[in-house]
């Protein structure tokens, strides 16, 4: 963990979430084939996170786990639980016992346990639109998140940006827009699924037989961000995430606020429909990611099939913009969100979570 934090700080990050697999966290130390009823690995992990958070000035580690859990077809999918002090078991796709691959818990059971704990944990669908390799489906009973799985109100986020901009991200992005238009108040997160990959990605493609190496899904390639005027400890970071005050990015940063009736509403807030407001937008990029080249406001009206897209002013070759616009008549019931693009040939982007209107 200390080495991961050092690498993350070198990349300019102020926090990371560490979510190793549930089926690894309950192993007996030194013997991955046996479970430890005392959960010593889990307790050691949480103790090390607490120690590092005390030692590292201006940097926060958010502890959690990636729980293997059963979808509506009783296949193993992965669910992130961030900030919980409790351990949630999930060993269906561990491979520890071949052919014994039924999920330990179903998704509704996991949601109920997390909510009953009352510790304000964040729940996110991990890489929800990624379809596992055929061998993983056959041997480990792995599946993917289905529509009913993703529609549960206990789910705070979909982690649609997972280490690479690929078909599963684009599919997840489209599905998220559809969920927003249908009235689901769910957010998105970005991450790398690194599991210890600093500048190389390694993964089993055929369990026990074949491994691949790539330069994707490395630490810090895809990011979630929150805005804060001062360093955040784990509790305040978790609170901001729970309120969906987050952006996802592989480069630039964007900020969206609404000022209505004298109050400022950040991401994740609710404003009143058909009431005038002032929109405040800011965006920034760097030499690494290239100048800003497109800023668009996306508004969704409940029940409609697509969003309305409003281009906002963006000066050529600008690396920072700050912009305000009046909406004297307000907006109908729905939401608004921001998308920013930067760079040239290797285009990068930032997506905000919505501000809801209703």
Secondary structure, 3 states (H helix, E strand, C coil): CHHHHHHHHHCCCCEEEEEEEHHHHCEECCEEEEECCCCHHHHHHHHHHHHHHHHCCCCEEEEEEEEEEECCCCCEEEEEEECCCCCCCCCCCCCCCCCCCCCCCEHHHHHHHHHHHCCCCEEEEECCCCCCCHHHHHHHCECCCCHHHHCCCCCCEEEEEECCCCHHHHHHHHHHHHHHHCCCCCEEEEECCCCCCCCCEEEEEECCCEEEEECCCCCCCCEEECCCCCCCCHHHHHHHHHCCCCEEECCCEEEEEEEECCEEECCCCEECCCCCEEEEEEEECCCCCCCEEEEEEEEEECCCCCCEEEEECCCCCCCEEEEEEEECCCCCCEEEEEEEEECCCCCEEEEECCEEEC
